[in-house]
Amino acid sequence: MSRDPGAQAVRPAIHLVDASLYVFRAWHSMPDEFRDGEGWPTNAVHGFARFLLELLERERPRHIAVAFDEALDSCFRNAIYADYKANRPPAPDELRRQFAHCKALTRALGLVVLADARYEADDLIGSALVQARTHGLRGVVVSADKDLSQLLADGDEQWDFARGQRWGMDGVPARHGVRADQIPCYLALSGDAIDNIPGVPGIGAKTAAALLAHFGDLETLLARVEEVPYLRLRGARQTAARLREHAAQARLCRQLTTIALDAPLGAAIAPFPRGAANAAELGALCEGLRFGPLTRRRLQMAAGLDALPGTLPDAVAY
């Protein structure tokens, strides 16, 4: 496991989980053979439960918040740029139903759930991290998403759970070619196909990184664009022309790629302590989702419960 989180030894951590990433991953990787009591597929819930249980068993976090994406087409970024994430097909009903189950399972375990109709999971994670820092906590962002690297400050770390890799602020340049604080400008220049963010036409990742290494940030680059033709950069004159022509688009893209740090967090209150599990809700979910005895036992232990009410010993195995 690679790890370079920097100064992290003393301060306690808050784990901030990008839940949607792991729900989608389970949806695509788990076999479509699990069904709830009504016959609906539950493969994503089973996969997410495995992930969440492993995280809780390994880390035993005292502070944790799990962020879900509800702003599928109502995000504030859609108002800024109508084509934001327009390349993604809508989630099928079978998956939307499982997202609701995953949120219910997370709450039943006593974990803080973050979700909002206008702000994405990244924004909720960033806003929670800012608040948690005021309580002396460092952040552990559980996600492989490169966008979230922009949140890392001294002592924080990002954790690609599936690959077992962790890195801190100082590890971002080796992974992405720019500093953590430069990620929004980097994506504004090079674009982000996953989110359908165009960037500046003709400027790729290497050119974007080289420009930021010289100028530091997007505004400085645009203010000093007349210097670009004189850089030791392939196609420097064409790059300068593209920057002049698409300056407004670059600024728009930076708005889209910058994580909001003031998103509403509902009833969640920093420092987001792990709470007591709801035994009745957890038992009902195990029954309704037809979790097998192994998963039920792990949930029971993770929740610190002596037993799960309403569950049957001869449950469907998993």
N, C-alpha and C positions, 0 to 999 in steps of 0.2 A: 504493500500500500504506500503510495507516494503521499508525502505530507510536508508542507512548509507553511503552517499557519501563522508564523511570526510570534509575537508576544501574546501568548494565550494561556500561559501556565497558571496564572493566579485568578483571573476573573471568572466567575461562574458563567455558564453558557445558557442561551436560549436557543432551542432548536426551532427553526422556521421551515416548515415543510411545504414544498410546491406539490400539493396533493394531485392536481390534475395530471401532471406528468406521469405519475405512477398509476393513476387510474387508466389513462390511455395506454400505457405500456402493458398493463395487465389485460386490457381489452383486446389488444393485438396479439399477445403472446400466450395467453391461457387458452386451453382447449375449450371449445363451446359445448361442454357436456354437463355443466352445472345449471340447475334450475331451482327456482324458488317454489314455494307451495302453490303458486298460481301458474307455474309453467314458464315464467319469464327467465331468460338467461341471467346468470349471476357470476359469470367467469371473471368480470372486472372486479367485482366485490371480493371474490375469493383471493385474487391476486393482490389487491390492495390490502386486504387483511393480513396476508402473509408478510408483505413489506412492512406494514405498520407494526406488527408484532415483533418482527426482527429488530426494528429500530428501537422499540421500547425495551426489549430484552437486553440489547447490547448497550444502550446508552443510559437507560433509567433516568430520563431527563426530569428535572424538577420544574423547569420552565419550558413550555412548548406551545406553539400555535401552528395550526394546519390550515393552509389557505387553499380555497377552491375557486375556480373560475365560474362565475355566473354571468359575467358581462360578455356573452358570446357575440351579440350583435348590437348591444346597447352601451358599449364602452364609450367613454368620453373621447377616445381616439377616433372612433367612427364618425363623430361629429366634426372632427378636424379634417379627416381624410376618409371619404366614403368607401374607398377600396381597401381599407385596412383589414387584413386577414380575409379578403374576399375570395382568395384562392382555396379556402378551406370549405369542404362540404359540411352542411349542418349535421350535428350529432344525431344519430337515429334514436328513436324513442327507447329502444332497448338499452342504449348507453345512458341516456338522460335519467332513466329510472334507476340505474345502478349508481350514478353520481349521488342521487338522493340517499340511497342506502349507505354509501361510503361516508357521507356527512353524518348520518344518524349513528353509524357505528363509532365514528370518531368522537362525537358528543357523548355517547353512552360510556365510553372509556374514560370520560372526565377530562378530555383534551379540549383546548380552546379551538373553535372553528371560526375562520375568517372568510366571509363571502360578501360580495356587494354587486349590485346590478350595473354600476357605472365604472367600477375600478376592477382591474384584473388582479390575479393572484400575486403577480410581481409587485404591484403597487401596495397591496395589503402587507406583503412581507417587508417591503422597504419601510412602510409607515410603522409597522410593529417594531422593527429593528431600531428605528430612531427613538421610539419611546422606551424600549428596553434598555438602550444605552444610558438613559438618564437614571436608571436604577443600578448602574454599575455592571450590566451584563455585556458579554460579547456575543456575537451572533454566529450560529452554525446554520448556514443556508443549505438545506437538503434538496439539491437539484443539480442537474447537469446543464441547465440552460445558461448559455454564455451571457445573456442579457443581465442576469442577476449578479454577475461578477462586478458590476459597477457599484454595488452596495458595499463592497468589502473595504473596511478600514483596518487600522492596526489592531491586531488581536482577533479579528473575525476570520472565519474560514468558510469555504464552500465545499460541499461534500457530494460527489457523484456516487451515490449509494450503490448503484448497480456495478460499477467498475471498481469500487473500493478505493477511490482516489480523493484526496483532500488537498486543498491549496488555500493559501492566504493571499492577501493583497500583493505581496512581493512575488507570488507565483503566477500572477495574471499575464505579465508580458511574455513569459515563456509559452503560455497556452494560446494567447490571442494576438501577440505582437504589439500590444499597446498597454498602457497603465490601466488600472481599474477605473479611474475617474475619466478616462478617455473613451470608454466603451460606447457611450451614446453618440459622440462625434464620429467615431470609427464606423458605426453602423449607419449613421446619417450619410456618410460619404460612400461607403461600399454597398449599402443596401442590405436588406435581410429578406431573402426569398421566402423563408418560413412564414413571416408575418406580412408578406406582400408589400414590403417597404422598398421603393425604387432606388433610393440613394441618388448619386450623381452618375448619369450615364457615362460609361467608359472608365470609371474609376473603380478598380478592384481592391481586394484586401491589401495587397502589398503596397500599392500606391497610397491608399488611405493611411496605412501605418507609417509610411515614409513621410508623408505630409505632416502628420501629427507629431512625429519625432522632431521635426524641424520647427513647427509653429505652435505646438502645444494643444490648441483647441480650435474648434471650427470658426469662431468669431475672429480670432487672430489671423487665421488662414485667409478668410474672406477679406479682412481689412488690408492684408499685405499680399493680395493675390498677384500684384505686379512683380513680386519677387520670384514667383513660381517658375517662370521660363528660364531663370538662371540657375535653378537647382540641378544637381547631377541626378536627373530623374528621366527615365526613358519617356519620350513623348511629353516633355515638360510644357512646351508651348500649347499643345492641344489640351493638356490638363488644365492650364490656366484659362483657356477659352471656355472649357466646359464649366469650370467653377463660376466664371462670370455669368454665363448664360443660365445656370441652374442654381444660383445662390439662394433664391427664395425656396426652391424645392429642398435644398440641403437643410435650411433652417426648419422647414416643416418636418422633414424626416427626423431631425434632432428632437423635436417635440414628441414625436411618436416613440422614439427609442429611449427617452429619459423616463426612468421610473419615478412615479409620484411618491412623495414622502409625507403627504398630508391626507391620505385616503381615510374615510370614516371607518372605524373599526367596530361600530355597533356597541354592544354591551361589553365587549372584551376590554379588559383593563390591565395595563402594564403593572407588573412584569410578567403577566400571563402564566401564573402558576398552574401546574397540573392539579386538577381537582379530583374529587372522589367519583368513582364510577357509579352509574345508575344500574343496579343489578337487575331490576325489572325490565328496563328497556333493552339491556344487553341480552337477557334471556329470551325476550320476545324476538329480537333480531336473529338470534341463533336458530330459533324455531322456524321463523318465516323464511330465512335464507337457506335453511337445511344444512347448516354447518355440521361437519362431522365431529366425532368425539375428540380428535386431536386438536382441532382448531378451538373447540369449546373449552378444552382444558387450558390451552395457551391463553385464551381471552380471560378466563377465570383467574389465572395466575397473574397476568399482566394488570388486571383490575384490582388485585389484592382481595378477591372474594373467596369465601369458603365454598360457595356453590352458586350456580346460576339457576334461578327459579324458573320453573316451567319448561325445563329441557328434559329430554328423554334419553336414557342411557343407550338406546339402540338406534341413535340417529344415523343418518346416511353418512358413510365414511368418507373422509377426504384426506 
